[in-house]
Amino acid sequence: MLKDCSVDYIEKKLKNYERNTLAATPRVAAVLIPIINHGQECNILFTKRLRHLTHHGGEVSFPGGIMDPDDKSLYETALRETHEEIGVESSGVQILGAMDDELSKWGHRVTPYTGVLKSTDFTLQQSEVDRVYMIPVSHLMNPSNYYSENWIHVNQSREVHFYRYGDDIIWGLTARILYNFISLMTE
C-alpha cells in the first residue's frame, strides 16, 4: 500500500530510480502524473476526454500531449499540456521526477513526469476534457479494481493493464504508466 504520498517520499523514490529511456521518435510527447494529497489519502488526477475526439475520444488519461516546437523540453511539454487541459499553471506543479519512457500505439515516445499539484482549482479545456477524476491510490491498488490481460500485437505478447473506476476503465498507455508508478512507489 502506498501510505506515504509526501513530496519527500516520491522524490526519493524517483531520484534512486534508473528509468528506461527510449530513442526519440519523429514525434515525442509527455504526460503528467498529477499527485494530490487530500487529507490522509494519496490521489492521482485523471482527465476524461470528450467522446467525439478523433484521438483517444472518451478515454481516461493523464494530462499531456505532443511536444510543440516552442517547448524547450518534454518537461515543459508536460506542464504546458497540463495548463491547457486542466488550467493548472506551471507554478502550481512541483515536478518530482520522470518515469520510464513508453512507446504509444501511434509510435510516439512518451515521457511521464510525476508532479504534486499545489491546487485543486481546475479550469477544463472545453474542446478536449469532459471531466477530471481524483482517484485515491488505495482504490487503484484494490485487487477488485484491477486486472490484466495478455494481448498479441505484431507477433509480440504484451501485458495490458486495466483499472476500474465507476463506469470507466483506465487502460492502454495510461494504465501502463500508472502500473509502473504504483509498482515503484510500493516496492
Residue, then its C-alpha position, 0 to 999 in steps of 0.5 A: m500500500l502506498k501510505d506515504c504520498s509526501v513530496d519527500y517520499i516520491e522524490k526519493k523514490l524517483k531520484n534512486y530510480e534508473r528509468n528506461t529511456l527510449a530513442a526519440t521518435p519523429r514525434v515525442a510527447a509527455v504526460l503528467i502524473p498529477i499527485i494530490n494529497h487530500g487529507q490522509e489519502c494519496n490521489i492521482l488526477f485523471t482527465k476524461r476526454l470528450r467522446h467525439l475526439t478523433h484521438h483517444g475520444g472518451e478515454v481516461s488519461f493523464p494530462g499531456g500531449i505532443m511536444d510543440p516546437d516552442d517547448k524547450s523540453l518534454y518537461e515543459t511539454a508536460l506542464r504546458e499540456t497540463h495548463e491547457e487541459i486542466g488550467v493548472e499553471s506551471s507554478g502550481v506543479q512541483i515536478l518530482g521526477a520522470m518515469d520510464d519512457e513508453l512507446s504509444k500505439w501511434g509510435h510516439r515516445v512518451t515521457p511521464y513526469t510525476g508532479v504534486l499539484k499545489s491546487t485543486d482549482f481546475t479550469l477544463q479545456q472545453s474542446e478536449v476534457d469532459r471531466v477530471y477524476m481524483i482517484p485515491v491510490s488505495h482504490l487503484m491498488n484494490p485487487s477488485n479494481y484491477y486486472s490484466e490481460n495478455w494481448i498479441h500485437v505484431n507477433q509480440s505478447r504484451e501485458v495490458h493493464f486495466y483499472r476500474y473506476g465507476d463506469d470507466i476503465i483506465w487502460g492502454l498507455t495510461a494504465r501502463i504508466l500508472y502500473n509502473f508508478i504504483s509498482l515503484m512507489t510500493e516496492 
